[in-house]
Amino acid sequence: METEELKTLSVNKSVDARGTACPGPLLEAKKAIGGLGSGETMEVLSADEGTRVDIPKWCKKQGHEYLGTLEENGYFRIFLKKV
């Protein structure tokens, strides 16, 4: 998705993992996605640089759709859709 689309994307669940280091944000995402229905979207907030790589890889492996990442002031907003 384009940056502007991500900025206005409505998410069904937001996971704030900014206080954890790798692999904490990925573990939080794995736990939270179970509460979503197929086609619902989630954002993961993380200050850990590795999460920008880990979440897209995990999405590909699990069959979820990685939508993109926004870089905010000191953290990342990583968006995905449960498939």
Buried (B, 14 or more C-beta within 10 A) or exposed (E): BEEEEBEEBEBBBEBEBBEBEBBBBBEBBEEBBEEBEEEBBBBBBBBBEEBBEBBBEBBEEEEBBBBBBBEEEEBBBBBBBBE
